[in-house]
């Protein structure tokens, strides 16, 4: 699986986010899109996911199963923490759901509803749900926002396992240290229109 942007253009009203944008991403491993907020990194993810379509050019993808963590948690308010994960799994996979709750340090919160959880807990639950669902393409839009350094250190290895060749993980962040630590390839963006200003392997 690989992803290829070929001369892509995308505008919202008079604001041109992408213009003749071309980029090829690897079949597996981890890539970070880094740059200031508001420059179009989230637009790239939404184009990859097919949530929005380019105005011109094309995007070639071949993934089979996609999972996304948006900037918003998008949890199901009427379900518990465990229920939120089971909502994307088969009911027979309760053990997997419990495993991800434990990895995200939410096992004691399995019966809590999102409204009863802190912002950091909800963020970790969104991550747990996405990672339990799995996929060969994982899109993460500022996934660790609101988490303290200690919590991040505890969960990084589960989100970015070492030498994972089963999928491609794309991280959007404005934190250079985080990008350089977690990703095999860091693509620094600026603009607008969005362009690659630095590509670090």
GIPEVEN-V84248 format. One record per backbone hydrogen bond with DSSP energy under -1.0 kcal/mol. NH is the residue of the N-H (numbers start at 1). CO is the residue of the C=O. Records with the same first field share a line. If there is no record, write none. Layout:
BEGIN
NH: CO  CO
END
This chain:
BEGIN
3: 25
4: 60
5: 23
6: 58
8: 21
9: 56
10: 18
12: 15
15: 12
17: 10
18: 10
21: 8
23: 5
25: 3
29: 167
31: 169
32: 185
33: 171
34: 187
35: 173
44: 40
45: 41
46: 42
47: 43
48: 44
49: 45
51: 46
52: 46
55: 9
56: 9
58: 6
60: 4
67: 137
69: 139
79: 76
81: 112
82: 110
84: 80
85: 81
86: 82
87: 83
88: 85
89: 86
93: 90
97: 93
98: 94
99: 95
100: 96
101: 97
102: 98
103: 99
104: 100
105: 102
106: 101
109: 106
110: 107
112: 109
116: 113
117: 114
122: 118
123: 119
124: 120
125: 121
126: 122
127: 123
128: 124
129: 125
130: 126
131: 127
132: 128
133: 129
134: 130
136: 65
137: 65
138: 168
139: 67
140: 170
141: 69
142: 172
145: 142
147: 144
152: 148
153: 149
154: 150
155: 151
156: 152
158: 155
159: 155
160: 156
164: 161
168: 136
169: 29
170: 138
171: 31
172: 140
173: 33
179: 175
180: 176
181: 177
182: 178
183: 179
184: 30
185: 30
186: 200
187: 32
188: 198
189: 34
190: 195
194: 17
195: 190
197: 188
198: 188
200: 186
END
